[in-house]
């Protein structure tokens, strides 16, 4: 089964509204002709209106970097699925390693957020991945198994699910995951999806690589059987770099 490549930019805490709109306009203007991969940008909350406006009428989708599981209520600082939909968003990232590391995200809260997002009709990019300590202790397979299964608990609509594998140890550490190492974990995730949803369904779910994909390593990574795109951090903040990744996705 052919899965459409997804190149997703996670801007993290970067860009003002004016800067975000300018970046999207530059991306839209530079998109290659012909068959494109799916292109997604996920800006910070406050820049979303400007970015949505800048992306209007283009192939670039806009998503959020996080979402709460409740429809409304006393959750200071949080944002609901209804608010994201009202802002014109189609996608959301859930369970990013930085949310887990700095903001107390757990397997349980990732599951709650993921369920709410999928039920709201948002394409939900669910992040999983092991730390350096877990990698060195030989715990990669067990961590990936636990995080993936827990995140998907109670989610039957796999058509809205995207999994992003983030080897946390390969982000900003100087260590790198080879394409073969990345493919090994992606294949494991595909096997977990097969166990949960069945083979046909599992073959339709996209699995992104989120371990510092750059223009230099993207073609080799995207050539792997189970790598269906990238969740891009730093390289998504400069239009030429992001467009090079889009071009790599288009070439697959």
C-alpha positions in Angstrom: 0.0 0.0 0.0 1.3 3.4 -0.9 1.4 5.9 1.9 1.6 9.6 1.1 4.8 11.2 2.5 4.2 13.8 5.2 6.7 16.6 5.9 5.7 18.3 9.1 7.4 21.3 10.6 7.3 21.7 14.4 8.2 25.3 15.0 8.3 24.9 18.8 8.6 28.3 20.6 9.8 30.3 17.6 8.5 33.0 15.3 6.2 36.0 15.9 3.0 36.3 13.9 4.7 38.4 11.2 7.7 36.1 11.0 5.5 33.0 10.8 3.4 34.5 8.0 6.5 35.5 6.1 7.9 32.0 6.5 4.8 30.3 5.2 4.5 32.7 2.3 8.1 31.8 1.4 7.4 28.1 1.7 4.2 28.4 -0.5 6.1 30.3 -3.1 8.9 27.8 -3.3 6.9 24.5 -3.4 8.0 22.3 -6.2 5.7 21.6 -9.1 4.0 18.3 -9.7 3.1 15.7 -7.1 3.8 17.1 -3.6 4.0 15.2 -0.3 1.6 16.4 2.4 3.1 19.6 3.9 2.3 20.7 7.4 3.5 23.5 9.7 2.7 23.6 13.4 3.3 27.1 14.8 3.0 28.4 18.4 -0.6 29.1 19.4 -0.4 32.9 19.2 0.9 32.9 15.6 -1.8 30.4 14.3 -4.3 33.0 12.9 -1.5 34.8 10.9 -0.1 31.5 9.6 -3.6 30.1 8.7 -4.2 33.3 6.7 -0.8 33.1 5.0 -1.4 29.4 4.0 -5.0 30.0 2.8 -5.6 28.5 -0.7 -2.2 26.7 -0.7 -1.3 23.0 -0.2 0.2 23.8 3.2 -1.8 22.5 6.2 -1.6 24.1 9.6 -1.6 22.3 12.9 -1.0 22.9 16.6 1.8 21.8 18.8 -0.4 20.4 21.6 -4.0 20.2 22.8 -5.9 19.5 26.0 -8.4 16.6 26.3 -11.3 18.5 27.9 -13.8 20.4 25.8 -13.6 23.4 28.2 -13.1 24.1 31.9 -10.7 25.3 34.5 -7.4 24.3 32.8 -5.4 27.6 32.8 -3.1 27.8 29.9 -4.6 25.0 27.9 -6.4 24.9 24.5 -9.2 22.6 23.4 -9.8 20.7 20.2 -12.8 23.0 19.5 -10.6 26.0 19.7 -8.1 24.5 17.2 -10.9 23.6 14.8 -12.3 27.1 15.2 -8.9 28.5 14.3 -9.0 26.5 11.0 -6.5 23.8 12.0 -6.5 20.2 10.7 -3.6 18.6 12.6 -2.1 18.5 16.0 1.1 17.1 17.6 0.6 15.2 20.8 3.2 13.8 23.3 6.3 15.5 21.9 9.4 14.5 23.9 9.8 18.1 25.1 6.3 18.0 26.5 7.2 14.8 28.3 10.6 16.1 29.5 9.7 19.6 30.6 6.0 19.7 31.3 5.1 16.4 33.0 3.4 14.7 30.1 2.8 11.0 30.8 1.7 8.0 28.7 -1.7 8.5 30.3 -2.1 12.2 29.4 -0.7 11.5 25.9 -3.5 9.0 25.5 -6.2 11.4 26.8 -5.0 14.1 24.4 -4.7 11.7 21.5 -8.2 10.3 22.0 -9.8 13.8 22.2 -7.9 15.0 19.1 -8.9 12.0 17.0 -12.5 12.1 18.2 -12.6 15.8 17.1 -11.4 14.8 13.6 -7.9 16.3 13.9 -5.1 14.3 12.2 -3.1 13.5 15.3 0.7 13.2 15.2 1.5 11.1 18.3 5.2 11.1 19.3 7.0 8.2 20.8 10.7 7.7 21.5 13.4 6.6 23.9 16.0 8.7 25.9 19.7 8.2 25.7 19.7 6.3 29.0 16.9 4.0 27.8 18.8 3.4 24.6 22.0 2.6 26.3 20.2 0.2 28.7 18.7 -1.7 25.8 15.2 -0.6 26.6 14.3 0.9 23.2 11.9 -1.9 22.1 10.1 -2.0 25.5 9.7 1.8 25.7 8.4 2.1 22.1 6.0 -0.8 22.8 4.6 0.8 26.0 4.3 4.3 24.6 2.7 3.3 21.4 0.2 0.9 22.9 -0.8 3.3 25.7 -1.2 6.2 23.3 -3.5 4.3 21.1 -5.6 2.8 23.9 -9.3 3.3 23.1 -8.6 4.8 19.6 -10.4 2.9 16.9 -10.2 5.5 14.1 -6.6 4.9 12.9 -7.3 7.0 9.7 -6.6 10.1 11.8 -3.4 8.7 13.5 0.2 9.5 12.5 3.0 8.1 14.7 6.3 10.1 14.9 9.3 8.3 16.2 11.6 10.6 18.0 14.9 9.1 19.3 15.3 11.7 22.0 19.0 10.7 22.3 19.6 11.8 18.7 18.2 15.4 19.2 20.8 18.0 20.1 23.3 15.4 21.5 25.7 15.0 18.6 24.7 11.4 18.4 22.8 10.3 15.3 20.5 7.4 14.4 21.5 5.8 11.1 18.7 5.2 8.6 18.9 1.4 9.4 18.5 2.1 13.1 15.5 4.4 12.4 14.0 1.8 10.0 14.3 -0.9 12.7 12.2 1.1 15.2 9.7 2.1 12.5 9.3 -1.6 11.6 8.6 -2.4 15.2 6.0 0.4 15.4 4.4 -1.0 12.2 4.3 -4.5 13.9 2.6 -3.0 17.0 0.0 -1.3 14.7 -0.6 -4.6 13.0 -1.2 -6.2 16.3 -3.7 -3.5 17.3 -5.5 -2.8 14.1 -4.7 -5.6 11.7 -2.3 -5.7 8.8 -4.3 -3.8 6.2 -5.0 -0.9 8.6 -1.4 -0.9 9.9 -0.1 -0.5 6.3 -2.1 2.7 5.9 -0.8 4.5 9.0 2.1 6.8 8.4 5.1 6.7 10.7 7.3 9.8 10.7 11.0 10.1 11.7 11.7 12.9 14.2 15.3 12.6 15.0 16.9 15.6 13.4 16.0 15.0 9.7 17.8 17.4 7.5 18.2 17.9 3.8 21.5 15.9 3.9 20.0 12.8 5.4 16.4 13.0 4.2 16.7 11.0 1.0 18.3 8.0 2.6 15.8 8.1 5.5 12.8 8.5 3.2 14.0 5.6 1.1 13.3 3.2 4.0 10.2 1.0 3.7 8.5 2.1 6.9 9.6 5.8 7.1 6.8 7.9 5.7 8.0 11.4 6.3 9.6 13.6 8.9 8.6 15.6 12.0 11.0 18.5 11.5 12.3 20.8 14.1 15.2 23.2 13.4 15.1 22.7 9.6 11.5 23.8 9.5 12.4 27.4 10.6 14.2 28.2 7.4 12.3 28.0 4.1 15.2 26.8 2.0 15.8 23.9 4.4 12.2 23.0 4.7 11.6 23.2 1.0 14.6 20.9 0.4 12.9 18.3 2.7 9.6 18.8 0.8 11.5 18.2 -2.4 13.0 15.0 -0.9 9.6 13.8 0.0 8.3 14.5 -3.5 11.1 12.5 -5.0 10.2 9.3 -3.1 
